[in-house]
């Protein structure tokens, strides 16, 4: 059975969501953030040297990194290719893979910088200008991709929508989504999915 090392208030809830979408059996090992530093507890380092979440464990194998975890779970549980394309259609698979890794590879950093700046009372003009410009670039790009389709790849929800939903939700959390009605609608639609609701209920038990 899959074990998800789940850090409360973090992106590992999106791994739990994916498992719910896949109908896979799993168990949660829950960790709480340090209330003073908001960092992960040291116990996570006994699972993976980086001490970060999400991390999953399957038959003794430890897998970290959100994109790698998503790929692994889709390969293991989505044999009918409901949530990811078959590699025999290389063009479609390449597009899917691009969107699968795009959230962590490109979007997350400027959102993280913005979040840290909002927590810090000391202004930093250069970082603020950089994060604002990058956030606009990426939110415009995602909004354009979704302008004529309900999900990031078209008519059907896929594993790539998990990560896109994560960064869009982070953008809303730090207050930069108000000018993006398409993204707000996309976010609300995805978090209304039964599997997401089940993930939230289970992860906060």
C-alpha positions in Angstrom: 0.0 0.0 0.0 1.1 3.6 -0.7 2.1 5.6 2.3 1.9 9.4 1.9 4.0 11.4 4.2 1.7 14.3 4.5 2.7 17.7 5.9 -0.2 19.7 7.0 -0.7 23.0 5.1 1.3 22.1 2.1 1.3 20.7 -1.4 1.1 17.0 -0.3 -2.7 17.4 -0.1 -2.6 17.4 -3.9 -0.9 14.0 -3.9 -3.7 12.8 -1.7 -6.2 14.3 -4.1 -4.6 12.4 -7.0 -4.8 9.1 -5.1 -8.5 9.8 -4.5 -9.1 10.5 -8.2 -7.3 7.2 -9.0 -9.3 5.3 -6.4 -6.1 3.9 -5.0 -5.6 2.5 -1.5 -3.2 4.5 0.6 -2.5 5.5 4.2 -1.4 8.9 5.6 1.5 9.6 7.9 0.7 13.2 9.1 3.3 15.7 10.2 2.7 19.2 11.7 4.7 22.3 10.9 6.7 24.0 13.6 4.4 26.8 14.8 7.3 29.3 15.2 9.2 28.7 11.9 6.4 27.1 9.8 9.0 24.6 8.7 8.6 20.8 8.4 9.4 18.8 11.6 12.8 17.0 11.7 11.0 13.6 11.6 10.5 14.0 7.9 14.3 13.8 7.4 14.2 10.2 8.6 12.0 9.4 5.5 14.0 11.5 3.0 17.2 13.5 3.4 15.6 16.8 2.3 12.9 16.5 5.0 10.2 17.9 2.7 6.8 16.8 1.6 5.2 15.3 -0.4 7.1 12.0 -0.1 5.5 8.6 -0.8 6.6 5.1 0.1 5.7 2.1 -1.9 7.1 -1.4 -1.1 10.2 0.1 0.5 10.8 2.6 -2.3 10.8 6.3 -1.4 9.8 8.8 -4.0 10.0 12.6 -3.6 9.2 15.5 -5.9 5.6 16.3 -6.9 6.0 15.7 -10.6 7.8 12.4 -10.1 5.2 11.2 -7.6 2.4 12.1 -10.0 4.1 10.2 -12.9 4.7 7.2 -10.7 1.1 7.0 -9.4 -0.3 7.5 -12.9 1.9 4.7 -14.3 0.9 2.4 -11.4 -2.8 3.0 -11.1 -4.0 4.6 -14.4 -3.5 1.6 -16.7 -6.6 2.7 -18.8 -5.0 6.1 -19.4 -8.0 8.0 -18.1 -5.8 10.7 -16.5 -2.7 10.6 -18.6 -2.0 9.8 -22.3 -0.4 6.6 -23.6 3.2 7.1 -24.7 2.4 5.7 -28.1 0.8 9.0 -28.9 4.1 10.8 -28.4 2.9 14.3 -29.3 0.0 14.2 -26.8 2.2 12.6 -24.2 4.9 15.4 -24.7 2.2 18.1 -24.2 0.9 16.4 -21.1 4.5 16.0 -19.7 5.2 19.7 -20.3 2.1 20.8 -18.3 2.8 18.1 -15.6 6.2 19.6 -14.8 5.5 23.2 -15.6 4.0 24.2 -12.1 7.1 23.2 -10.1 9.6 24.0 -12.9 8.4 27.5 -13.7 5.5 28.9 -11.8 6.2 28.0 -8.2 9.4 30.1 -7.7 7.9 33.5 -8.3 4.8 32.7 -6.3 7.1 31.5 -3.4 9.1 34.7 -3.6 5.9 36.8 -3.5 4.7 34.8 -0.5 7.9 35.3 1.4 7.9 39.0 0.7 4.4 39.3 2.0 5.5 37.7 5.3 8.5 40.0 5.6 8.1 43.6 6.7 11.3 44.6 4.9 10.7 45.7 1.3 12.9 44.3 -1.5 12.3 46.3 -4.7 14.2 44.0 -7.0 12.6 40.7 -5.9 9.2 42.3 -5.8 9.5 43.6 -9.4 10.8 40.2 -10.5 8.1 38.2 -8.8 5.3 40.5 -10.0 6.4 40.4 -13.6 6.9 36.6 -13.6 3.6 35.9 -11.9 1.8 38.0 -14.5 3.6 36.2 -17.3 2.7 32.8 -16.0 -0.9 33.6 -15.0 -1.5 35.1 -18.4 -0.1 32.0 -20.0 -2.2 29.6 -18.0 -5.3 31.7 -18.5 -4.7 31.7 -22.2 -4.4 28.0 -22.3 -7.7 27.6 -20.5 -9.5 30.3 -22.4 -11.3 27.8 -24.7 -11.2 24.6 -22.7 -12.4 23.4 -19.3 -9.2 21.7 -18.3 -5.5 22.3 -19.1 -5.3 19.8 -21.9 -8.9 20.1 -23.2 -12.2 18.5 -22.4 -11.0 16.0 -19.8 -9.5 16.3 -16.3 -5.9 14.9 -16.2 -3.1 14.4 -13.9 -1.6 17.7 -15.2 -4.6 19.6 -13.7 -3.5 18.5 -10.2 -0.3 20.6 -10.3 -1.9 23.5 -12.2 -4.6 23.7 -9.6 -2.0 23.8 -6.9 -0.2 26.8 -8.3 -3.5 28.6 -9.1 -4.7 28.0 -5.5 -1.4 29.4 -4.2 -1.8 32.5 -6.4 -5.3 33.0 -4.9 -3.9 32.5 -1.4 -1.4 35.4 -1.9 -3.9 37.6 -3.5 -2.8 37.8 -7.1 -5.7 36.1 -8.8 -8.4 38.7 -8.7 -7.9 39.8 -12.4 -8.1 36.3 -13.7 -11.8 35.1 -13.8 -10.9 32.1 -16.0 -8.4 30.9 -13.4 -10.8 31.6 -10.5 -13.5 29.5 -12.3 -11.0 26.7 -13.0 -9.9 26.6 -9.4 -13.5 26.5 -8.0 -14.5 23.8 -10.5 -11.6 21.6 -9.5 -11.8 21.9 -5.8 -15.5 21.1 -6.0 -14.6 17.7 -7.4 -15.7 14.8 -5.1 -12.2 13.4 -5.0 -10.7 16.7 -3.8 -13.4 17.0 -1.1 -12.6 13.4 0.1 -8.9 14.3 0.2 -9.5 17.3 2.4 -11.7 15.4 4.7 -9.2 12.6 5.1 -6.2 14.8 5.4 -7.6 16.8 8.3 -9.0 14.0 10.3 
